[in-house]
């Protein structure tokens, strides 16, 4: 057993499972944002469509739900910057 986390990552199933779950959430978040962007563009072209209004509201709700589960998705700065970047000043 080594002293560094990244030397033993392959042996740590829990960490790998966590990484897979995070990737799935990030992928879903990205897909919803892309769909929402398209729906909002369509809504601007056709603002009287009730279907597009419902679609935009539904996608916004799903997006907020994911953001509440994983707040770092909606953060202004990635978590990695605060963890690994040198301090300012």
Residue pairs with C-beta under 8 A, 6 or more apart in sequence:
1 8
2 8
5 15
9 15
9 16
10 16
22 70
25 66
25 69
25 70
25 73
26 73
28 66
29 63
29 66
29 67
29 70
29 73
32 59
32 62
32 63
32 66
33 63
35 59
36 56
36 59
36 60
36 63
39 52
39 55
39 56
39 59
40 56
42 49
42 52
43 49
43 52
43 53
43 55
43 56
46 52
66 73
67 73
67 74
72 78
72 79
